[in-house]
Amino acid sequence: MQDRGLQRLGHPSPVDVGDAARVADRGAMAVADCTGAGDRKRIATLIQLEQEHPEDSSQRRKDLTQLLRAYFPKAMAALDCDSA
């Protein structure tokens, strides 16, 4: 996954969500292949924060990672994807 788009959100680093994911200071992104219903698609979730809250960027990163881990598998399941 290219993380140039996340560069503007501050220091992206990999996390274990989907096929590939990055968490930055002010956002996060996860992607995965979806092979449900015989179709092959690539699913992406992008989160961009409007405000730097909480103020501690390490806590924001933890919160964003938890959000991706909770949301992304459910989104993949809702789309009838075989993997998340």
A tleap script that builds the chain and sets N, CA, C and O, in Angstrom:
source leaprc.protein.ff14SB
mol = sequence {
  NMET GLN ASP ARG GLY LEU GLN ARG LEU GLY
  HIE PRO SER PRO VAL ASP VAL GLY ASP ALA
  ALA ARG VAL ALA ASP ARG GLY ALA MET ALA
  VAL ALA ASP CYS THR GLY ALA GLY ASP ARG
  LYS ARG ILE ALA THR LEU ILE GLN LEU GLU
  GLN GLU HIE PRO GLU ASP SER SER GLN ARG
  ARG LYS ASP LEU THR GLN LEU LEU ARG ALA
  TYR PHE PRO LYS ALA MET ALA ALA LEU ASP
  CYS ASP SER CALA
}
set mol.1.N position { 0.842 -1.177 0.000 }
set mol.1.CA position { 0.000 0.000 0.000 }
set mol.1.C position { 0.886 1.238 0.000 }
set mol.1.O position { 1.844 1.322 0.768 }
set mol.2.N position { 0.570 2.181 -0.848 }
set mol.2.CA position { 1.272 3.455 -0.872 }
set mol.2.C position { 0.754 4.319 0.270 }
set mol.2.O position { -0.458 4.463 0.430 }
set mol.3.N position { 1.647 4.892 1.064 }
set mol.3.CA position { 1.180 5.713 2.168 }
set mol.3.C position { 1.454 7.189 1.933 }
set mol.3.O position { 1.396 7.980 2.875 }
set mol.4.N position { 1.757 7.585 0.674 }
set mol.4.CA position { 2.004 8.992 0.382 }
set mol.4.C position { 0.804 9.858 0.730 }
set mol.4.O position { 0.971 10.985 1.195 }
set mol.5.N position { -0.408 9.345 0.512 }
set mol.5.CA position { -1.601 10.098 0.853 }
set mol.5.C position { -1.733 10.340 2.347 }
set mol.5.O position { -2.304 11.343 2.775 }
set mol.6.N position { -1.203 9.418 3.135 }
set mol.6.CA position { -1.260 9.580 4.587 }
set mol.6.C position { -0.115 10.436 5.125 }
set mol.6.O position { -0.159 10.857 6.281 }
set mol.7.N position { 0.892 10.697 4.324 }
set mol.7.CA position { 2.021 11.516 4.775 }
set mol.7.C position { 1.530 12.854 5.326 }
set mol.7.O position { 2.042 13.334 6.337 }
set mol.8.N position { 0.548 13.450 4.671 }
set mol.8.CA position { 0.046 14.753 5.110 }
set mol.8.C position { -0.675 14.657 6.457 }
set mol.8.O position { -0.890 15.668 7.126 }
set mol.9.N position { -1.049 13.427 6.851 }
set mol.9.CA position { -1.711 13.226 8.134 }
set mol.9.C position { -0.723 12.921 9.256 }
set mol.9.O position { -1.124 12.741 10.406 }
set mol.10.N position { 0.554 12.864 8.930 }
set mol.10.CA position { 1.581 12.771 9.950 }
set mol.10.C position { 2.129 11.406 10.281 }
set mol.10.O position { 1.495 10.641 11.007 }
set mol.11.N position { 3.292 11.089 9.762 }
set mol.11.CA position { 4.093 9.929 10.154 }
set mol.11.C position { 3.343 8.594 10.128 }
set mol.11.O position { 3.214 7.953 11.171 }
set mol.12.N position { 2.850 8.161 8.975 }
set mol.12.CA position { 2.129 6.884 8.932 }
set mol.12.C position { 3.042 5.699 9.252 }
set mol.12.O position { 4.215 5.673 8.879 }
set mol.13.N position { 2.468 4.725 9.951 }
set mol.13.CA position { 3.204 3.497 10.237 }
set mol.13.C position { 2.245 2.319 10.112 }
set mol.13.O position { 1.043 2.467 10.332 }
set mol.14.N position { 2.781 1.139 9.756 }
set mol.14.CA position { 1.924 -0.027 9.526 }
set mol.14.C position { 1.262 -0.545 10.802 }
set mol.14.O position { 1.826 -0.474 11.894 }
set mol.15.N position { 0.047 -1.066 10.628 }
set mol.15.CA position { -0.663 -1.788 11.690 }
set mol.15.C position { -1.293 -3.022 11.060 }
set mol.15.O position { -1.492 -3.077 9.846 }
set mol.16.N position { -1.599 -3.995 11.879 }
set mol.16.CA position { -2.117 -5.276 11.415 }
set mol.16.C position { -3.647 -5.249 11.322 }
set mol.16.O position { -4.344 -5.680 12.241 }
set mol.17.N position { -4.153 -4.736 10.199 }
set mol.17.CA position { -5.583 -4.700 9.923 }
set mol.17.C position { -5.760 -4.947 8.428 }
set mol.17.O position { -5.076 -4.320 7.619 }
set mol.18.N position { -6.663 -5.847 8.047 }
set mol.18.CA position { -6.876 -6.122 6.623 }
set mol.18.C position { -5.615 -6.652 5.967 }
set mol.18.O position { -4.782 -7.279 6.623 }
set mol.19.N position { -5.473 -6.398 4.660 }
set mol.19.CA position { -4.265 -6.811 3.939 }
set mol.19.C position { -3.122 -5.846 4.194 }
set mol.19.O position { -1.956 -6.239 4.208 }
set mol.20.N position { -3.467 -4.576 4.395 }
set mol.20.CA position { -2.466 -3.547 4.658 }
set mol.20.C position { -3.174 -2.376 5.323 }
set mol.20.O position { -4.296 -2.024 4.960 }
set mol.21.N position { -2.512 -1.786 6.285 }
set mol.21.CA position { -3.094 -0.622 6.967 }
set mol.21.C position { -1.969 0.255 7.487 }
set mol.21.O position { -0.863 -0.212 7.763 }
set mol.22.N position { -2.279 1.533 7.613 }
set mol.22.CA position { -1.359 2.514 8.170 }
set mol.22.C position { -2.144 3.400 9.123 }
set mol.22.O position { -3.304 3.730 8.875 }
set mol.23.N position { -1.498 3.777 10.213 }
set mol.23.CA position { -2.075 4.739 11.145 }
set mol.23.C position { -1.115 5.915 11.233 }
set mol.23.O position { 0.093 5.741 11.397 }
set mol.24.N position { -1.676 7.115 11.120 }
set mol.24.CA position { -0.892 8.345 11.180 }
set mol.24.C position { -1.338 9.160 12.393 }
set mol.24.O position { -2.210 8.734 13.150 }
set mol.25.N position { -0.736 10.326 12.570 }
set mol.25.CA position { -1.079 11.174 13.709 }
set mol.25.C position { -2.520 11.676 13.651 }
set mol.25.O position { -3.157 11.850 14.689 }
set mol.26.N position { -3.040 11.910 12.435 }
set mol.26.CA position { -4.377 12.486 12.289 }
set mol.26.C position { -5.268 11.681 11.346 }
set mol.26.O position { -6.199 12.230 10.757 }
set mol.27.N position { -4.991 10.386 11.198 }
set mol.27.CA position { -5.839 9.574 10.334 }
set mol.27.C position { -5.318 8.158 10.202 }
set mol.27.O position { -4.278 7.798 10.753 }
set mol.28.N position { -6.077 7.358 9.448 }
set mol.28.CA position { -5.711 5.958 9.259 }
set mol.28.C position { -6.349 5.440 7.976 }
set mol.28.O position { -7.312 6.012 7.466 }
set mol.29.N position { -5.790 4.342 7.467 }
set mol.29.CA position { -6.312 3.727 6.253 }
set mol.29.C position { -6.065 2.228 6.307 }
set mol.29.O position { -5.001 1.777 6.730 }
set mol.30.N position { -7.064 1.456 5.872 }
set mol.30.CA position { -6.922 0.004 5.760 }
set mol.30.C position { -7.476 -0.424 4.409 }
set mol.30.O position { -8.454 0.144 3.924 }
set mol.31.N position { -6.848 -1.428 3.802 }
set mol.31.CA position { -7.315 -1.967 2.521 }
set mol.31.C position { -7.252 -3.490 2.570 }
set mol.31.O position { -6.453 -4.072 3.303 }
set mol.32.N position { -8.113 -4.118 1.775 }
set mol.32.CA position { -8.101 -5.577 1.663 }
set mol.32.C position { -8.795 -5.977 0.375 }
set mol.32.O position { -9.658 -5.260 -0.131 }
set mol.33.N position { -8.409 -7.128 -0.147 }
set mol.33.CA position { -9.096 -7.695 -1.304 }
set mol.33.C position { -10.383 -8.346 -0.837 }
set mol.33.O position { -10.435 -8.952 0.233 }
set mol.34.N position { -11.414 -8.216 -1.646 }
set mol.34.CA position { -12.717 -8.803 -1.355 }
set mol.34.C position { -13.069 -9.729 -2.505 }
set mol.34.O position { -13.172 -9.290 -3.651 }
set mol.35.N position { -13.254 -11.005 -2.205 }
set mol.35.CA position { -13.563 -11.979 -3.254 }
set mol.35.C position { -14.947 -12.582 -3.089 }
set mol.35.O position { -15.235 -13.634 -3.659 }
set mol.36.N position { -15.810 -11.931 -2.316 }
set mol.36.CA position { -17.156 -12.446 -2.096 }
set mol.36.C position { -18.014 -12.384 -3.335 }
set mol.36.O position { -17.803 -11.538 -4.204 }
set mol.37.N position { -18.972 -13.269 -3.417 }
set mol.37.CA position { -19.960 -13.326 -4.513 }
set mol.37.C position { -19.296 -13.444 -5.884 }
set mol.37.O position { -19.855 -12.997 -6.885 }
set mol.38.N position { -18.103 -14.047 -5.932 }
set mol.38.CA position { -17.435 -14.269 -7.209 }
set mol.38.C position { -16.775 -13.046 -7.808 }
set mol.38.O position { -16.076 -13.159 -8.815 }
set mol.39.N position { -16.974 -11.885 -7.219 }
set mol.39.CA position { -16.340 -10.664 -7.715 }
set mol.39.C position { -15.070 -10.398 -6.926 }
set mol.39.O position { -14.985 -10.700 -5.735 }
set mol.40.N position { -14.103 -9.839 -7.596 }
set mol.40.CA position { -12.879 -9.441 -6.902 }
set mol.40.C position { -12.833 -7.922 -6.856 }
set mol.40.O position { -12.826 -7.253 -7.890 }
set mol.41.N position { -12.801 -7.390 -5.642 }
set mol.41.CA position { -12.756 -5.944 -5.437 }
set mol.41.C position { -11.683 -5.632 -4.409 }
set mol.41.O position { -11.226 -6.515 -3.684 }
set mol.42.N position { -11.298 -4.402 -4.356 }
set mol.42.CA position { -10.387 -3.923 -3.314 }
set mol.42.C position { -11.182 -2.931 -2.468 }
set mol.42.O position { -11.715 -1.949 -2.984 }
set mol.43.N position { -11.255 -3.198 -1.172 }
set mol.43.CA position { -12.016 -2.367 -0.247 }
set mol.43.C position { -11.036 -1.499 0.546 }
set mol.43.O position { -9.993 -1.975 0.995 }
set mol.44.N position { -11.383 -0.232 0.710 }
set mol.44.CA position { -10.537 0.680 1.481 }
set mol.44.C position { -11.380 1.478 2.464 }
set mol.44.O position { -12.515 1.855 2.173 }
set mol.45.N position { -10.809 1.723 3.615 }
set mol.45.CA position { -11.406 2.596 4.614 }
set mol.45.C position { -10.382 3.672 4.944 }
set mol.45.O position { -9.233 3.370 5.266 }
set mol.46.N position { -10.804 4.923 4.862 }
set mol.46.CA position { -9.933 6.052 5.178 }
set mol.46.C position { -10.594 6.871 6.282 }
set mol.46.O position { -11.766 7.235 6.187 }
set mol.47.N position { -9.834 7.151 7.315 }
set mol.47.CA position { -10.302 7.977 8.421 }
set mol.47.C position { -9.402 9.208 8.481 }
set mol.47.O position { -8.179 9.087 8.556 }
set mol.48.N position { -10.011 10.392 8.447 }
set mol.48.CA position { -9.267 11.638 8.586 }
set mol.48.C position { -9.878 12.434 9.731 }
set mol.48.O position { -11.080 12.703 9.734 }
set mol.49.N position { -9.062 12.808 10.690 }
set mol.49.CA position { -9.555 13.549 11.840 }
set mol.49.C position { -9.621 15.038 11.529 }
set mol.49.O position { -8.691 15.604 10.955 }
set mol.50.N position { -10.716 15.659 11.908 }
set mol.50.CA position { -10.889 17.095 11.742 }
set mol.50.C position { -10.171 17.865 12.848 }
set mol.50.O position { -9.728 18.994 12.639 }
set mol.51.N position { -10.058 17.251 14.017 }
set mol.51.CA position { -9.413 17.881 15.156 }
set mol.51.C position { -8.403 16.916 15.758 }
set mol.51.O position { -8.558 15.699 15.657 }
set mol.52.N position { -7.385 17.460 16.374 }
set mol.52.CA position { -6.382 16.629 17.041 }
set mol.52.C position { -6.848 16.366 18.474 }
set mol.52.O position { -6.440 17.037 19.421 }
set mol.53.N position { -7.712 15.370 18.591 }
set mol.53.CA position { -8.269 15.027 19.900 }
set mol.53.C position { -8.245 13.517 20.059 }
set mol.53.O position { -8.765 12.833 19.177 }
set mol.54.N position { -7.687 12.948 21.108 }
set mol.54.CA position { -7.057 13.663 22.214 }
set mol.54.C position { -5.759 14.349 21.783 }
set mol.54.O position { -5.223 14.067 20.711 }
set mol.55.N position { -5.271 15.239 22.620 }
set mol.55.CA position { -4.074 16.013 22.275 }
set mol.55.C position { -2.842 15.127 22.116 }
set mol.55.O position { -1.983 15.416 21.284 }
set mol.56.N position { -2.744 14.076 22.883 }
set mol.56.CA position { -1.609 13.153 22.841 }
set mol.56.C position { -1.676 12.323 21.550 }
set mol.56.O position { -2.584 11.509 21.389 }
set mol.57.N position { -0.725 12.523 20.634 }
set mol.57.CA position { -0.777 11.824 19.341 }
set mol.57.C position { -0.625 10.312 19.487 }
set mol.57.O position { -1.178 9.565 18.680 }
set mol.58.N position { 0.107 9.846 20.490 }
set mol.58.CA position { 0.235 8.390 20.663 }
set mol.58.C position { -1.113 7.789 21.075 }
set mol.58.O position { -1.444 6.680 20.658 }
set mol.59.N position { -1.882 8.499 21.878 }
set mol.59.CA position { -3.209 8.012 22.251 }
set mol.59.C position { -4.150 8.051 21.044 }
set mol.59.O position { -4.955 7.137 20.862 }
set mol.60.N position { -4.060 9.099 20.219 }
set mol.60.CA position { -4.863 9.161 18.986 }
set mol.60.C position { -4.572 7.960 18.110 }
set mol.60.O position { -5.490 7.342 17.572 }
set mol.61.N position { -3.294 7.625 17.963 }
set mol.61.CA position { -2.908 6.484 17.138 }
set mol.61.C position { -3.498 5.181 17.684 }
set mol.61.O position { -3.996 4.354 16.921 }
set mol.62.N position { -3.440 5.005 18.991 }
set mol.62.CA position { -4.031 3.813 19.607 }
set mol.62.C position { -5.532 3.774 19.352 }
set mol.62.O position { -6.086 2.728 19.015 }
set mol.63.N position { -6.184 4.919 19.515 }
set mol.63.CA position { -7.631 4.998 19.286 }
set mol.63.C position { -7.983 4.714 17.824 }
set mol.63.O position { -8.948 4.003 17.544 }
set mol.64.N position { -7.208 5.264 16.899 }
set mol.64.CA position { -7.448 5.017 15.473 }
set mol.64.C position { -7.240 3.543 15.131 }
set mol.64.O position { -7.996 2.977 14.340 }
set mol.65.N position { -6.233 2.927 15.714 }
set mol.65.CA position { -5.985 1.504 15.481 }
set mol.65.C position { -7.153 0.675 16.003 }
set mol.65.O position { -7.607 -0.245 15.324 }
set mol.66.N position { -7.641 0.987 17.194 }
set mol.66.CA position { -8.799 0.274 17.743 }
set mol.66.C position { -10.026 0.454 16.855 }
set mol.66.O position { -10.778 -0.495 16.633 }
set mol.67.N position { -10.228 1.661 16.351 }
set mol.67.CA position { -11.366 1.915 15.464 }
set mol.67.C position { -11.259 1.078 14.198 }
set mol.67.O position { -12.238 0.451 13.794 }
set mol.68.N position { -10.092 1.055 13.564 }
set mol.68.CA position { -9.905 0.230 12.364 }
set mol.68.C position { -10.153 -1.240 12.660 }
set mol.68.O position { -10.822 -1.922 11.883 }
set mol.69.N position { -9.623 -1.737 13.769 }
set mol.69.CA position { -9.782 -3.159 14.113 }
set mol.69.C position { -11.241 -3.516 14.391 }
set mol.69.O position { -11.660 -4.643 14.129 }
set mol.70.N position { -12.009 -2.579 14.911 }
set mol.70.CA position { -13.427 -2.836 15.180 }
set mol.70.C position { -14.277 -2.682 13.921 }
set mol.70.O position { -15.176 -3.488 13.678 }
set mol.71.N position { -14.002 -1.666 13.128 }
set mol.71.CA position { -14.857 -1.325 11.987 }
set mol.71.C position { -14.570 -2.154 10.735 }
set mol.71.O position { -15.492 -2.670 10.102 }
set mol.72.N position { -13.298 -2.280 10.383 }
set mol.72.CA position { -12.940 -2.842 9.077 }
set mol.72.C position { -13.442 -4.271 8.865 }
set mol.72.O position { -14.010 -4.545 7.808 }
set mol.73.N position { -13.264 -5.193 9.809 }
set mol.73.CA position { -13.788 -6.548 9.588 }
set mol.73.C position { -15.308 -6.571 9.426 }
set mol.73.O position { -15.838 -7.361 8.645 }
set mol.74.N position { -16.002 -5.715 10.154 }
set mol.74.CA position { -17.462 -5.655 10.032 }
set mol.74.C position { -17.877 -5.090 8.681 }
set mol.74.O position { -18.856 -5.546 8.091 }
set mol.75.N position { -17.146 -4.112 8.193 }
set mol.75.CA position { -17.435 -3.567 6.867 }
set mol.75.C position { -17.201 -4.623 5.793 }
set mol.75.O position { -17.991 -4.751 4.857 }
set mol.76.N position { -16.122 -5.371 5.932 }
set mol.76.CA position { -15.834 -6.443 4.971 }
set mol.76.C position { -16.946 -7.503 5.012 }
set mol.76.O position { -17.395 -7.964 3.962 }
set mol.77.N position { -17.384 -7.882 6.188 }
set mol.77.CA position { -18.457 -8.879 6.329 }
set mol.77.C position { -19.754 -8.357 5.726 }
set mol.77.O position { -20.479 -9.107 5.072 }
set mol.78.N position { -20.053 -7.078 5.939 }
set mol.78.CA position { -21.279 -6.500 5.384 }
set mol.78.C position { -21.270 -6.503 3.864 }
set mol.78.O position { -22.325 -6.517 3.230 }
set mol.79.N position { -20.075 -6.492 3.282 }
set mol.79.CA position { -19.925 -6.534 1.825 }
set mol.79.C position { -19.772 -7.959 1.307 }
set mol.79.O position { -19.464 -8.162 0.132 }
set mol.80.N position { -19.985 -8.955 2.182 }
set mol.80.CA position { -19.862 -10.368 1.849 }
set mol.80.C position { -18.474 -10.737 1.326 }
set mol.80.O position { -18.331 -11.531 0.396 }
set mol.81.N position { -17.465 -10.142 1.946 }
set mol.81.CA position { -16.085 -10.450 1.566 }
set mol.81.C position { -15.625 -11.693 2.317 }
set mol.81.O position { -16.022 -11.927 3.458 }
set mol.82.N position { -14.778 -12.487 1.658 }
set mol.82.CA position { -14.301 -13.726 2.251 }
set mol.82.C position { -13.191 -13.525 3.269 }
set mol.82.O position { -12.973 -14.388 4.118 }
set mol.83.N position { -12.476 -12.386 3.199 }
set mol.83.CA position { -11.381 -12.176 4.129 }
set mol.83.C position { -11.427 -10.757 4.656 }
set mol.83.O position { -11.950 -9.850 4.009 }
set mol.84.N position { -10.871 -10.583 5.840 }
set mol.84.CA position { -10.774 -9.253 6.447 }
set mol.84.C position { -9.518 -9.153 7.256 }
set mol.84.O position { -9.248 -8.109 7.851 }
savepdb mol mol.pdb
quit
